[in-house]
Amino acid sequence: QNAYIESFNGRYREECLNQHWFASIGEAREIIEDWRIYYNRERPHSSLKYQTPEEFAAARPFDKTQWAQPLELPDGSAPAPIARAAE
């Protein structure tokens, strides 16, 4: 449905997940984090005219007013709890 996400998922699988046999969750987290940093800071992207995402973002002004605004809840309401990840 979403070409950008499908492309990312394919690259993630090819360049990271299929290249490693993870011995533990900790090792998987470390390798995946290293790949994420590589993908965003070192790997040029053809769709960004062969810049890294970090270079592309740095070259464009960003308007912080475009960020999502905090959810306003009625008085006395609390946000739903977020489940903690199993460790």
Rosetta constraint file for C-alpha pairs under 8 A:
AtomPair CA 1 CA 6 HARMONIC 7.81 0.50
AtomPair CA 2 CA 6 HARMONIC 6.14 0.50
AtomPair CA 3 CA 7 HARMONIC 5.96 0.50
AtomPair CA 4 CA 8 HARMONIC 6.17 0.50
AtomPair CA 5 CA 9 HARMONIC 5.99 0.50
AtomPair CA 6 CA 10 HARMONIC 6.17 0.50
AtomPair CA 7 CA 11 HARMONIC 6.31 0.50
AtomPair CA 8 CA 12 HARMONIC 5.98 0.50
AtomPair CA 9 CA 13 HARMONIC 6.07 0.50
AtomPair CA 10 CA 14 HARMONIC 6.06 0.50
AtomPair CA 11 CA 15 HARMONIC 5.59 0.50
AtomPair CA 11 CA 16 HARMONIC 7.73 0.50
AtomPair CA 12 CA 16 HARMONIC 5.40 0.50
AtomPair CA 12 CA 17 HARMONIC 6.54 0.50
AtomPair CA 13 CA 17 HARMONIC 4.77 0.50
AtomPair CA 13 CA 18 HARMONIC 5.69 0.50
AtomPair CA 14 CA 18 HARMONIC 5.46 0.50
AtomPair CA 14 CA 19 HARMONIC 7.06 0.50
AtomPair CA 15 CA 19 HARMONIC 6.39 0.50
AtomPair CA 16 CA 20 HARMONIC 6.80 0.50
AtomPair CA 16 CA 31 HARMONIC 7.89 0.50
AtomPair CA 16 CA 32 HARMONIC 6.93 0.50
AtomPair CA 16 CA 35 HARMONIC 6.56 0.50
AtomPair CA 17 CA 21 HARMONIC 7.95 0.50
AtomPair CA 17 CA 32 HARMONIC 8.00 0.50
AtomPair CA 22 CA 27 HARMONIC 6.16 0.50
AtomPair CA 22 CA 28 HARMONIC 5.45 0.50
AtomPair CA 23 CA 27 HARMONIC 6.48 0.50
AtomPair CA 23 CA 28 HARMONIC 7.55 0.50
AtomPair CA 24 CA 28 HARMONIC 6.26 0.50
AtomPair CA 25 CA 29 HARMONIC 6.13 0.50
AtomPair CA 26 CA 30 HARMONIC 6.26 0.50
AtomPair CA 27 CA 31 HARMONIC 6.17 0.50
AtomPair CA 28 CA 32 HARMONIC 5.93 0.50
AtomPair CA 29 CA 33 HARMONIC 5.98 0.50
AtomPair CA 30 CA 34 HARMONIC 6.22 0.50
AtomPair CA 31 CA 35 HARMONIC 6.23 0.50
AtomPair CA 32 CA 36 HARMONIC 6.13 0.50
AtomPair CA 33 CA 37 HARMONIC 6.28 0.50
AtomPair CA 34 CA 38 HARMONIC 6.25 0.50
AtomPair CA 35 CA 39 HARMONIC 5.95 0.50
AtomPair CA 36 CA 40 HARMONIC 6.20 0.50
AtomPair CA 37 CA 41 HARMONIC 5.73 0.50
AtomPair CA 37 CA 42 HARMONIC 7.49 0.50
AtomPair CA 38 CA 42 HARMONIC 4.93 0.50
AtomPair CA 38 CA 43 HARMONIC 5.95 0.50
AtomPair CA 39 CA 43 HARMONIC 5.06 0.50
AtomPair CA 39 CA 52 HARMONIC 7.71 0.50
AtomPair CA 39 CA 53 HARMONIC 7.96 0.50
AtomPair CA 40 CA 52 HARMONIC 6.07 0.50
AtomPair CA 40 CA 53 HARMONIC 5.19 0.50
AtomPair CA 40 CA 54 HARMONIC 5.87 0.50
AtomPair CA 41 CA 52 HARMONIC 5.71 0.50
AtomPair CA 41 CA 53 HARMONIC 6.56 0.50
AtomPair CA 41 CA 54 HARMONIC 5.43 0.50
AtomPair CA 41 CA 55 HARMONIC 7.63 0.50
AtomPair CA 42 CA 52 HARMONIC 6.01 0.50
AtomPair CA 43 CA 51 HARMONIC 7.84 0.50
AtomPair CA 43 CA 52 HARMONIC 5.62 0.50
AtomPair CA 44 CA 48 HARMONIC 7.70 0.50
AtomPair CA 44 CA 50 HARMONIC 4.66 0.50
AtomPair CA 44 CA 51 HARMONIC 4.77 0.50
AtomPair CA 44 CA 52 HARMONIC 4.45 0.50
AtomPair CA 44 CA 53 HARMONIC 7.60 0.50
AtomPair CA 45 CA 49 HARMONIC 6.65 0.50
AtomPair CA 45 CA 50 HARMONIC 4.73 0.50
AtomPair CA 45 CA 51 HARMONIC 5.77 0.50
AtomPair CA 45 CA 52 HARMONIC 5.93 0.50
AtomPair CA 45 CA 53 HARMONIC 7.39 0.50
AtomPair CA 46 CA 50 HARMONIC 4.65 0.50
AtomPair CA 46 CA 51 HARMONIC 7.47 0.50
AtomPair CA 48 CA 52 HARMONIC 7.24 0.50
AtomPair CA 48 CA 53 HARMONIC 7.34 0.50
AtomPair CA 48 CA 56 HARMONIC 6.80 0.50
AtomPair CA 51 CA 55 HARMONIC 5.94 0.50
AtomPair CA 51 CA 56 HARMONIC 6.03 0.50
AtomPair CA 52 CA 56 HARMONIC 6.16 0.50
AtomPair CA 53 CA 57 HARMONIC 6.04 0.50
AtomPair CA 54 CA 58 HARMONIC 6.11 0.50
AtomPair CA 55 CA 59 HARMONIC 6.31 0.50
AtomPair CA 56 CA 60 HARMONIC 6.93 0.50
AtomPair CA 57 CA 61 HARMONIC 7.90 0.50
AtomPair CA 63 CA 67 HARMONIC 7.93 0.50
AtomPair CA 73 CA 77 HARMONIC 5.95 0.50
AtomPair CA 73 CA 78 HARMONIC 7.21 0.50
AtomPair CA 73 CA 79 HARMONIC 7.69 0.50
